[in-house]
Amino acid sequence: MGRRSDHSREELEELILSEGQKLMAETGLSRFSAREVAKRVGYSVGTVSNLFAGVDGLIIAINSRTFRLWSDSLEANLHNVTGADRIDALVRGYFEFAEKHLNLWSAIYEHRLPPDMAMPETLAEERTRLTTIVTREVAAILPESEKPEAARLAGSLIATVHGHCGFALIGSFALLNEKDPLGLATDRVHEVLIAHGATL
């Protein structure tokens, strides 16, 4: 039974996103259901779909909310950490977030935006915040001559860490008898940064 008069539009959107993220954390993308979200919040699935322009709109909003949680987590990892140790804190924070929030983290990369659907600007900004954090930290330890390359380098380093983290979580590194994927990823990041003049 609907509760349409119980919430303003903003309150209802927040309620749906909160419950939707909880469900995504429980089920992952493959078993995620807008109908189940609607059931949990006490509204019709039509109401949920109308607010978010369909299930894909709901998923990208949830994934963007996960990016916000992830960025906040990285910033927390950097608290009271100084110098080159901040790079290690970022790598460790990447692994820790993915391990702790595996279904949420995986949903970010499993979902594909329909070709005819544009990413809302506000949600796109949430997604770029994580890259902005890494770019800031990379730029801080590069020599002046290399700072213009910080954003490009940060993107490549994120991809490197992502690959190591993904291999660790799906068990591929275990099959290779690699017992320290985090250390391996950190070493690769150090090598690239040192090659670009950083002192670590």
N, C-alpha and C positions, 0 to 999 in steps of 0.2 A: 504494500500500500504506500503511495507516494506521500512525501512530506513537503510539497512544493512551497508552502508558505512559511516553512520553518527557517529558511536561510536566504540571505541576499545572494546575488549571483557570485560575488567575490567569496563569500563564506562557503558556498556550495562547491566552487572550483577548488578551494583549498581542502575541503573535506574529501572530495573525490581524489585529488592528487595524493593526499596523505594515505588514504586507504588503498589507492592503486599502487603506490610505491611499496606498501607493506605486502600486498598480494604478489607483486613482481618479485620481491625478496623471497617469498615463500615458494613460488612456482617456477620462476624463470619465464622467459618470453614464450617458450613453446606451449606452455599450459596457461598462459595469461588469458583472462576473459573479462571483457567489459561488462558482460552480464553479471559476473560474480562481484565486480566492483559495485555495480548498481545495487545488487542485493545487500551488500555490506553497508551501504550508506542509506538504504531505504528509499531510493528513487528508481524510476524506470530506466531501462537501458536506453530508451529514446532520449531521455533528459541528459544522460551522460554523453551520448553521441552528439546531441545538438550543441552542448557546451564546448566540446572539443573537436567538432567537425569530423566525427567518426573515430573509430578505434585507433587508427594511425596517429591522429592528432593527440589522442590521449597518451599513447605510448611515447611520442616524442616529447610531450610535456613531462612525463614521468622520468624519461631518460635525462632531460635537461635538469630536472630537480636532482637527479643522482649526480650529475656533473657538479652542481652546487655543493652537495654533500662532500664530494670528492675533493673539490678545491678547498673547502673549509678544513678538511682533514689534512691536506698537504700544508696549509698555512699553520695549523696546530703543530705539525711535526717540526716546522721551522722555528717555532717559538724557543727563544733562548739558545739557539744554535748559531754559531758564528763561523765566518770564513768558508774555507773549502768543505768543511763538514756539512754545510747546507746542501751541497750536491748529493752527498751520501744519504742525507735525510730525505731528499726527494725520491731517490731510487727506492729506498726502504719504504717510504710512504706509499709509493705506487703498488708495491707488492702487498703491503699490509692491507690496503683498501680492497684490492681485488680478492684477497683471501677471505677477508671478513665479510664482504658483500658480493660474493661470487655471482649470484643470479642477477643482481642489479648491474654489476660490471659487465657481465656477458651480454645482457640485453642491449646495452649501448652499441655493441658491435654486431649483434645478430639482426637488429631491426634495419630494414631498408625503407627509406622514404619513397612513396609512390612517385613516379616521374612527373605527374601533374600536380604535385603538392609541394609548395614552397615552405621552407623553414621560417617560422615567424621570427622577426628580427630580435625580439626580446629573448627568445629561447636560444638563438644563435649566439648572443652575447654571453649567456650562461656557459655555453660550450667552449668558448674561446678563453674563458678566464683561466682554466687549467694551463693552457699553452702559454698564456701571458705570465703566469707565475714562473714556469720553467724558463722562459725567455729572460725574465728579469734576473733570475739567479745565475744563469749562464753568462749573461752580459756582465754581471758584477765581477766575475773572476777572469774575464778575457782581457788581454791587452787592448789599448785604444784602437790599434790598427785592425783588430778582429771584431770589435763590437758591432759593426754594421752587419756581420754575419750571424749575430746571436739568434735571431728568429728562425732562420733557416737551419741553423745547427740544432736548436732546441727541438724542432720538428723531427729531425733525424734521430736525435737521442731518445725522444719519446717512443719512436717506432722501435728502436733497439731494445729499450726496456720492456716495451709491450710484448715483443716477440719472446724475450726470455721469460717474462711472467706467464704468458700464455702457455709456453712449453712446460713450465713448471706445474701449472694448474691442471693440465690435461694428462700429465704423467709421462710426457715424452722425455724429459730429462732423467726421470727415474729409470726409464728403459736404457738410457745411455750411461747409467751408473754415475750421473752427475749429482752430487750431494749438496752442492751449494749454488743453486741458480742465482740467488740474490748477489752473492759474491762475484759470480761470473758477469752478471749484468753491470755491477758497479765497476769492475775492472775495465769492461769495454767502454763505459762512459768516461772513465779516467783517461784511457788511451786517446780517445778522440779529442777530449778537451786539452790534454797536454800537447797533442799535435797542433792545436790551434793557439798555443802559447800560454795556456792557463798554468798557474802554479798550484799543484795539489799536494 
